[in-house]
Amino acid sequence: MFTTLKTEITDAVKDAKKNSALNAKKTYTIVHDAVAKAAKDLKGGAKDVRKLSSESVSSAVKALEDAGGATRDTVSAAVSGTVDGIRHAPTELLSAARKDIANTKDKIVSEEEKLATSLRESFEGAKDAAKDFSGDIRDEITDSVADAKLEMTELLGLTRDAVKDAVKKAIENGAEVDENVRKITRDATTKAMGGIKFTAERAREVSNTVLSAAVEASEEAGEYVSETAHAAADGVHDGLGDVITRTRDSIAKSRKEVRDYTTGELKQIEKDLHSAGDVFVDTLHRVADRSGKVAKGVLDEIAEDARKAGSSLREMASKAASAAGDRLKDLGEDTLEVGKKAAHSVVDEASELGSRMVSVARGAAVGMWEGARKAYADDDEKEEK
């Protein structure tokens, strides 16, 4: 199987080079499709997943080097294509379980644990492949693995520890602490919310996790407590705003294209969006109550200002709720109902991700979401237009 995978990737890269089509998007597609096909035949569990990941990344990067196309974007695309290809099948199963079997929480948790385990082994396999190279290529593979992990911190159960570790490192660095903390908490909130469907329950859980982790980090460090509390509150606020905006855009898009939302989902989203401002204020007060004197004063003040003046989240959420209401009218519906999520297992990989979050926030490195992934995502958007 691995020999076939190597041949398939190598030949496809050669063909792409021959046709002057070897770019990040094409690399991602080649690797993703080859790995997704190979993953269906895996029978040895996590061990085989690790081997498949290592073989895929190694074969792809060697083929890119031979073709003279090994760049930051294509190497990152090879890592991303490998990880996404491996998670393709279990992700489809997980999605089906969530939609079709409402009362099988235990099964969903089990599937998520299996997916998380597969992803961890995939990451380790990709890191194993880095040992076959040296210099910039080795560094690119290692950094790309860390970036891919950052995209999946919530699934891996790493959000709290990763944020805490990243904020501590930002404080230790001492430069532009408030701006770095704001970026770290904004990115963490957006990624941990996942997908593009806003829920009040998830917003409450994620905002509490991210905000409390940041404040705890500063209090344990004994420095920049006030600055961190202010910046983390801003970051969480902006992250929730990003998710609300994405939800609105997704709903608006669904009116023109396929039916991405069920009436039940739209009803619940509309209801949850109306509570977004209250969720933010409530989270600030809750974290303040568990914090020391300095952070408590900052968070309570921000919460009161948001409550009295009206959080900008309320305005964004109101527009998104209106979009959901309009979509419901299109479907002939106008009432509201629920949804839930499962928890994730926690592992000790926070230090690696914390360091990477700080590097990205400081501009010392380009995260995958700004690199190869953006490159082929932009290509897709251009083709659609």
Summary of the structure (lengths in Angstrom):
residues: 385
radius of gyration: 21.8
end to end distance: 38.3
largest distance: 65.0
contacts: 1394
relative contact order: 0.12
helix: 79%
strand: 0%
